[in-house]
């Protein structure tokens, strides 16, 4: 992954406007100094031992039994339909 060209994907260019109003570009969290810092910190977190030990729970949310229905509701795994566009 080329860190020199990181910021481009943070800008909304979907051309989709949900009923709630236009989608804004991504705003960096206060702990990220810039897009490169965000990527490095997120990469470190994703490669951590904690994530390795809990990855199966994320898989259930995204691809498994908590993807939809009552299990998704109970897990608060609900997203606006535009997220799936």
N, C-alpha and C positions, 0 to 999 in steps of 0.2 A: 504494500500500500504506500503510495507516494504522499508523504506528508506535506510536500511543497504546494499541493493543489487541493487542500482540504476544504476550504470554506464554501465552495460552489454548491455542494449538496445541501447546505443549510438554508438555501433560498427556495421558497415555494414557487414552483413553476408548473403545478399540476393543472391550472386552469379550471379547477373545480370550486364551486361556491355552494356550501351547504346552506340550508334554511337559516341556520344560526348566524350566518355572516361569512365574510371572506376569511380564508385561512391565512394566517400570518407566517412569515418565515420563522425558522427556529431561533429562539433566544437562548444564548449560552447560560448555563447555571452560574451562580456567583463564584463557584470554586474553580471554574475554568477560565484561565487568563485569555485564551484565544482558541480557535478551532484545533490547532495542533495539540495544545495542552489537553483539550477534551478527549481527543483520540487516544493520546498516550495514557491518560488516566482510565478511560473506559477499557482500553486493551488490557491494562494491568488488572483491573477488576475482573474482566471476563476470563483471564488466565489464572485467577486465584484458586486456592484450594477450596474455599467456601463454594464458589460457583461449581467447581468440579463435583463436589459432594451433593449439590442440590439441583443439578441440571435436569434430572428426571422429573422434578416438579414443574419446571418450565415447559418441558416437552408435553406433559399432560395438559397444560394450559393452551399451548399453541396447536398441537397435533392430536391430542388424545381426548380422554374422557371429560375434561373440563373445558372443552372447546365451545360447547353450546349447551343449551337446555338448562335444567335445574342445577347441574353441577357447575356450570359457568356462572350462573346467578349467585350461587353460594360462594364461589371463589372470587366474586366481583370481577370476572373476566369478560366484561361487556364493553364494546366499542361502538362508536358511531359508524354507520354503514360506509361513510366516505373513506374510512380507514382501509376498507377492502377493495376500493376502486382501483 
